[in-house]
């Protein structure tokens, strides 16, 4: 099992946590929503919960709740800039389909 980050994603997370002045990493999970059924949720984490599955890549901790791990195992988190837009991109080998608006996915 693993969740990894590209160099760009790790740099962005590290830079943002330094700017925030706190944090242990990012919390990655899924929630039920959208036309395809699941959507990613990503937030900065200030503490590690006892039930968290912890991955570390490029010096950044990624915390995943046990219920989400089956859906995101093998996911690579990237941070991309496209024109004036920037944001995280999820490269998930478990995705079978993604809705047209790009907000949700199905495994």
N, C-alpha and C positions, 0 to 999 in steps of 0.2 A: 504494500500500500504506500502511496505517496501523493503529495501535492507539491509542485515545484513552482519557482518563480524565475522569470527571465531576469537578466541583469537590469533591464530598464524598469521592471516592476519593483525589484529590490531597491534600486536607487530612489524611486519615487516614494515608496513606503518609508524608507529610512529618513529621507529628507523631510517628509511630512511629520513623522513622529518627533524628529528633532525640533521642528517648528512648533509642534504642540507642547513639547516639554515633558511628555509622558507617553507611556504605552509600552506594551510587551510584544506587540505584533499585530497581525490582522486576523479577524475571525471570518471564516468562509463557511457558508452553508447554503442550503436550498430551502425554498418555501413553496407551498402549493399555490399556484396562481396562473393567470394568463391563459391563452388559447391552447397552448401545448401541454400545460400541466405543472411545470416546475419553473422557478426563476431563481437565479443566484442572489444571495445576499452577502454583502461584504461590508465590514465595519472595522474600525480600529479598536483593538482590545487593550484594556488597561490592566487586566488580570487574567490568570489562567484558572478556569474552573476545573474541579477534580475530574469531571467526566470528559473533558476535552482531549481529543487526539491531537498531539502536537507534532508538527513537521517543521524542520528548519532547513532553509535553503538560502544561499547567498547572504547569510547572516541575519535573516528575517524569520521569525516564528510565524507559522500559519496554524491557527487553532481551528479544529473542525469538530462539530458535535457528532456523536456516534451515529445518530439517525441519518445524517447527510453523507457520511463517508461512502456508502454504497453507490451514490449517485455521482460523486466527484472524485473517486479514486483515479489517479493518473492524470488529473487536471494540471495544466500548466497555466499560470497566471502571467499575463503580459500587460504592459502599459504602453499604449500606442497613441501617437498624434497623427491625425488625418485632417489636413487643412487647419481650420480654426478649432476643431474638436479634439479632445483628448480624453482618455479614460482607460479603464481596465478591460482587457479582453480575456475571455475564458476559452482555453483550448482543451476541450474535454473529449477524450476518446469514447466515452460512453454515450454521447449525444447521438440520437438516431434521427432527430428532426428538430427544426427550430421554426417558430412561428414567423410569419411575414414581417412583423414589426421588430423582430429580434429580441423581444423582451422575455420570452419564455422558451423552454425546450422540453424534449421528451427523450427518455432513455429506453 
